[in-house]
Amino acid sequence: MAAEVGRSHTTIRRVRNAFGLRPHPSEKFMLSSGPLFVDKMQDIVGLYISLPDRTVVLRLDQKSQIKALDR
């Protein structure tokens, strides 16, 4: 990221820490059992393979604790 935006690694770390940003976690993988999982996965993978110009991809997670509180 630092090389891409032309800043130092230290600057990137400071910005991430200031805003509480974290890199995408990759130490675990949970496969969804949702009925539309395959369709959604194909849409998302398709975006990454052939990303239209001037596109931003955001990832939002719903925490399982929040689901439990809603019940």
Contacts in CASP RR format, 6 or more apart in sequence:
PFRMAT RR
TARGET T0000
AUTHOR 0000-0000-0000
METHOD contacts of the structure
MODEL  1
MAAEVGRSHTTIRRVRNAFGLRPHPSEKFMLSSGPLFVDKMQDIVGLYIS
LPDRTVVLRLDQKSQIKALDR
1 12 0 8 1.000
2 8 0 8 1.000
2 9 0 8 1.000
2 11 0 8 1.000
2 12 0 8 1.000
5 12 0 8 1.000
15 21 0 8 1.000
16 22 0 8 1.000
16 23 0 8 1.000
24 59 0 8 1.000
31 37 0 8 1.000
47 55 0 8 1.000
47 57 0 8 1.000
48 57 0 8 1.000
51 57 0 8 1.000
END
